[in-house]
Amino acid sequence: MCGIAGIFHTQGMKPVDPERLRAMGDVIAHRGPDGHGVWTAPGVGLGHRRLSIIDLAGSPQPMASADGAAVLVFNGEIYNYQELRRELAALGAQFRTDGDSEVILAAWQQWGVDCLARFNGMFAFALYDQRARTLFLARDRLGVKPLHMATLADGSVIFGSELKQLLAHPMLRRTVDPLAVEDYLAWGFVPDGRAILAGVEKLPAGHYRLLRHDAPPPPSVRWWDVSFAERDKASQKDLEAHLLHRLRKAVTSRMAADVPLGAFLSGGVDSSTVVALMAEASRDPVKTCAIGFDVAALDETSWAGAVAQRFATQHHARTVSSDDFELVDRLVAMFDEPFADASALPTFRVCELARQHVTVALSGDGADEAFAGYRRQVFHHREEQARALVPAGLRRPVFGALGRLYPKADWAPRPLRAKATFQSLAEDGETGYARALAVTAPEARAALFSPEFLRLRGDYRAETPLIDLMRQAPARSGLDRAQYADLKFMLPGDILTKVDRTSMAVSLEAREPLLDHRLIEFAAGLPEAMRVHGATGKWLMKQTMRRYLPDDVLFRPKMGFVTPIAAWLRGPLAGAARAIATGGALTRTGWFDATRIATLAESHIAGRADNSRVLWQLLMLDRSLARLDTALSS
């Protein structure tokens, strides 16, 4: 697990200053405290920061191929590298190290871009082929590892694991992208393909790009997708056996490390599944880590402790204050661009705890997306069934009228928020699901923006790319399309970004066995009844794990990492909420209606409404813009 950086000239072969690459690497020293390196040639330069996990002394980067013709910088892990190494050696490849980096180089030389389909892992890498004078940039299937890039005025392309590395280059255009602000207000993050700064982008998950010295940068190419178009016809008993086999392979393949390894454990289905299978495969007790809160309603440590006891793990738990808001500015620095998922705070704390005991931690991320474990997916499945009963011509006038008349009840559980349900049913399935996913609805965003911003935004709406993605999905049903959206859009933009930045901030490698692509592809072929059964999501996974876990773990209500931001914004952060409208970076943009923001803040502080989600978004945007202002002026 590491960080990478690079500069590539697409208009000629200008020399690259190695000191510039070192500066781009120094700002991400947290990603690679164990080593650093720089390599340059005419028209190209690569930089690397290393966190040593496998072949601790033998795989420094940048790394050249055995014949010296190709050079690589690589962030991530290839879990099947030993199998590939044997295959490549049989084809004549020679190896000087025992790690996975050299396997990538040999695979490129043997198979070209088709090497990507052979990798089982998480990765973002840059490989320069000196014979072809080509730079090969690639990102893993689900987007576990990040890659940011920008094209500069002189035709050079700069790239790095984090946005702060691009900011270290003096030629980067430093203008906030209004469309990224629209995206952020909708989703709470800036999705793949765009970044908060105009001209900067994230290489989308499952894509690659080939750059040449004598041609402008081409569009990225998708090299992997997941299809929901087919249905597995096996019996439930056989599906359970197949799933357990894939779960075991996914977990055990991610247990290889030459450093201490453990797991996050919340006591929920997903992390408990990972720990159960680790315990089954390990000779030694598994090291587990859990975070609890000093508010009983938010605390899951008793569940984590029960699972830890069941599998005799070496368990470490810490209780943190629910008033952990002093982390806000530290989070802003970790993410570089605005990020409003408040669960990043406890995620950072559990990473911090884990790093005291291990260097690699396995997580349970990915099962909700793959097996339909989110409540919103179950609700959408039901709504799609309701849509099928009402002709399209009647849905909008009937449900639209009910949605307008029914009172707003954001405080209530989703099944009781009939206004949101009616509004969703008035739309087609894709538009309804986009509304369900949005943190701030289109009409709420429009009320926040100033006329100047609305002019800059034009016809663009954040929901449009997501709706198009769902409509073009290789899928057969509304549930398929919802899961496809979660896997392709929400997962890389929110969950995986959160885990990458918070874990790497403390030099911890997080691995996601439930995102093994073979497991994801198997889950996509499950019949709907094996994913959603009545009101229960993740049905097949829960049935499969009954041989390991008790029903009170498998079927208890989902909690997740809950952060009491509503209380913070009425208490210790009330002044910060008011300040959003009265000064600071957000106000200086001239893009927001200060009166509207002030009204939202006062209404929330007085307890007349719960505006915590939008106020948190605005607060994190304000802090992020302020940090960017500092970086841009330096």
C-alpha positions, -999 to +999 in steps of 0.1 A: +000+000+000+016+032-011+012+065-029+022+073-065+029+104-085+039+113-120+044+138-148+040+129-185+045+152-214+021+147-243+037+174-265+073+164-269+099+150-245+107+178-222+128+168-191+110+163-158+124+179-127+129+152-101+126+177-073+090+184-084+082+147-082+098+146-047+076+175-036+045+157-049+056+126-029+064+144+003+029+157+008+016+121+010+044+107+032+016+092+054+007+068+026+043+055+024+065+061+054+088+031+047+105+043+015+104+068-014+119+070-049+119+089-081+127+079-117+128+102-147+135+099-185+129+123-213+093+134-212+083+113-181+088+111-144+074+087-118+075+090-080+066+066-052+060+064-014+060+029+001+042+013+029+059-021+031+035-051+033+050-079+011+086-085+003+096-059+028+131-053+016+131-065-020+106-045-040+115-008-040+098+015-064+098+029-090+106-006-103+120-015-137+112-048-155+139-074-158+150-061-192+147-025-181+122-016-208+093-008-185+091+011-152+062+009-127+048+028-097+020+009-080-004+015-051-023-016-038-021-054-037-024-081-063-037-111-043-032-137-070+004-126-079+020-159-070-003-178-094+004-152-121+041-154-113+042-191-119+023-187-152+045-159-164+077-178-154+065-208-175+062-183-205+098-172-200+095-142-176+124-137-151+119-123-116+144-108-092+120-100-063+093-119-043+066-093-045+036-084-067+050-053-083+073-071-107+044-094-117+025-064-130+055-054-152+059-090-166+021-092-172+021-060-192+050-072-213+032-105-219-004-094-224-005-056-228-037-040-215-053-074-212-032-080-182-058-061-161-084-088-164-059-113-149-053-093-117-074-100-086-067-071-064-070-034-055-047-011-074-039+021-091-007+022-111+013+040-137+036+019-160+059+035-186+069+014-216+102+029-229+100+010-262+065+020-270+069+054-253+035+049-237+022+056-202-003+031-190-026+043-161-050+019-146-074+016-116-090-015-101-125-028-109-144-013-079-122+018-073-106+007-039-075+027-047-076+063-060-059+081-089-063+118-096-050+135-128-050+168-146-038+181-180-018+213-177-015+242-202+018+229-216+002+196-225+017+176-196-004+153-175+002+151-138-013+124-116-012+112-080-030+092-054-044+123-037-054+158-049-029+175-026-001+161-048-015+179-078-018+211-057+020+208-051+025+214-089+027+252-095+012+249-130-021+234-119-051+255-128-067+264-094-103+272-100-133+256-082-156+238-106-192+249-100-205+216-114-185+198-087-202+219-061-236+208-076-224+172-074-212+176-038-244+192-026-264+163-041-242+134-029-220+146-001-189+139-023-175+147-057-179+115-079-154+099-102-147+117-134-146+151-117-129+168-088-135+200-068-110+219-091-119+225-127-097+204-150-089+178-124-105+144-126-104+110-109-098+081-132-131+061-129-130+027-113-125-001-137-109+022-163-075+027-179-058+053-200-029+051-224-009+083-230+016+089-257+041+117-262+029+128-296-009+128-290-034+146-268-047+126-238-074+102-250-106+094-230-104+067-204-114+032-214-136+009-193-120-025-189-144-041-164-181-040-157-206-061-136-236-076-153-270-083-136-284-095-169-284-133-160-299-152-132-284-183-115-309-211-116-292-233-089-311-243-057-307-223-025-286-250-010-262-250-039-261-212-040-252-212-003-223-237-009-211-216-039-212-184-018-194-199+011-166-211-012-162-177-027-163-160+007-136-182+020-114-176-010-119-139-009-109-137+028-080-161+028-065-145-003-064-112+016-046-126+046-012-128+030+011-102+045+046-100+060+034-075+087+008-078+115-027-083+102-062-080+118-097-069+111-122-042+119-152-056+139-184-037+145-205-068+154-226-064+123-231-091+096-203-080+073-174-075+096-185-105+117-185-127+085-149-116+077-137-123+112-154-157+113-137-168+081-104-154+092-106-173+125-114-205+105-084-200+083-059-188+109-037-207+133-033-178+156-060-156+172-073-129+149-066-094+160-098-073+160-106-037+167-138-019+175-148+017+184-177+025+207-194+057+217-202+072+251-239+074+240-257+040+244-279+045+214-248+048+191-227+021+207-222-014+191-192-026+212-212-051+231-221-068+198-185-066+186-173-081+220-197-110+217-184-119+182-148-115+194-155-138+223-172-163+200-141-166+178-115-160+205-099-130+189-074-107+204-099-079+207-092-042+212-119-017+218-120+020+226-148+043+236-147+077+220-167+108+229-198+115+209-184+151+209-155+141+186-160+171+163-125+184+169-116+161+141-134+182+115-104+202+103-082+171+103-107+153+081-108+183+057-070+179+053-073+142+047-099+144+019-086+176+001-120+182-015-154+185+004-166+152+018-197+151+040-200+115+051-199+121+089-191+084+095-155+094+084-149+105+120-155+071+137-139+054+107-107+074+113-108+065+150-111+028+144-082+030+119-062+049+145-069+022+170-061-006+145-027+009+135-015+006+171-017-032+167-016-041+130-004-027+096-031-044+076-068-046+085-096-064+067-130-047+065-165-057+057-172-031+031-190-041-001-216-067+010-245-042+012-239-031-024-234-066-037-261-085-018-288-057-014-282-050+023-292-013+023-327-004+035-329+020+005-325-009-019-353-029-001-376+001-002-368+007-039-375-030-046-410-025-030-416+008-048-408-008-081-434-035-074-459-007-067-449+011-099-457-020-118-493-020-105-501+016-115-500+028-151-472+053-158-498+079-170-514+078-135-484+077-113-473+113-117-506+130-112-517+108-084-485+103-064-473+137-073-503+153-057-500+132-026-464+141-024-472+178-024-500+175+001-484+151+026-465+168+055-427+165+056-414+142+083-376+139+080-375+128+116-394+097+110-382+062+099-382+059+061-414+037+059-433+065+077-419+093+055-448+090+031-440+123+015-407+110+002-423+078-009-450+095-028-425+119-045-404+088-055-434+069-068-444+099-090-411+094-109-397+065-129-376+041-110-342+055-119-352+091-110-369+079-078-337+060-067-316+091-075-339+111-052-335+084-025-297+086-027-294+123-027-284+141+005-300+173-008-329+171-032-328+192-064-354+217-052-335+221-019-303+228-037-319+253-060-331+272-029-296+273-016-279+286-047-276+323-058-287+335-092-250+337-102-244+300-094-276+289-111-263+307-142-230+289-140-246+255-134-269+259-164-289+228-173-266+204-155-281+184-126-261+160-104-288+133-108-285+131-146-253+110-148-266+086-122-300+082-139-282+076-172-259+050-155-289+031-142-308+032-175-278+019-194-270-008-168-267-044-179-297-053-157-332-069-157-350-052-128-352-020-107-333-038-078-305-047-103-302-011-114-302+002-078-274-022-069-255-013-100-257+024-091-244+016-056-215-004-069-205+018-097-213+053-083-218+054-046-192+028-035-161+044-051-172+080-044-182+076-008-174+044+011-141+035-006-129+071-006-137+073+031-118+041+040-088+049+018-082+084+032-088+076+069-067+044+068-039+058+048-038+089+071-024+066+098-004+044+074-028+015+077-036-008+047-074-016+046-084-046+025-120-054+014-125-091+008-162-087+002-153-067-029-135-096-045-147-093-081-155-130-084-178-126-054-194-094-069-200-111-102-216-142-084-239-119-063-250-100-094-264-133-109-285-142-078-323-143-082-340-113-065-355-136-039-320-146-028-311-109-023-343-095-008-367-118+010-397-100+024-382-070+043-348-086+047-319-077+025-287-098+021-309-129+024-285-155+009-255-142+027-273-143+061-286-178+055-251-190+045-235-175+076-260-191+100-235-219+105-211-194+120-231-166+135-262-164+157-295-149+144-293-120+168-261-109+149-274-117+114-309-102+117-306-073+141-314-039+127-285-023+108-267+006+126-235+015+109-213+043+122-237+069+134-224+104+143-246+128+164-242+158+141-277+171+147-268+176+184-234+190+176-250+217+154-273+227+182-245+227+207-208+230+203-210+236+165-239+260+166-216+290+162-200+273+132-234+267+117-243+304+120-209+314+106-215+296+073-239+323+063-221+353+077-185+349+065-158+325+053-149+308+021-183+297+011-198+332+014-169+347-006-178+325-036-211+345-040-227+312-051-251+308-021-281+325-007-268+336+027-303+345+040-316+310+032-286+294+050-291+316+080-327+306+082-318+269+080-292+273+108-315+292+132-344+268+126-321+239+134-305+254+164-339+263+178-351+227+174-379+236+149-364+214+122-336+189+116-314+206+090-283+188+102-275+170+069-274+201+047-257+222+074-230+196+078-226+196+040-222+233+039-199+234+069-176+208+053-177+227+020-168+259+038-139+243+056-127+226+024-128+258+004-110+277+031-082+250+030-081+252-008-079+290-006-048+286+016-032+260-008-041+281-039-025+313-025+007+296-013 
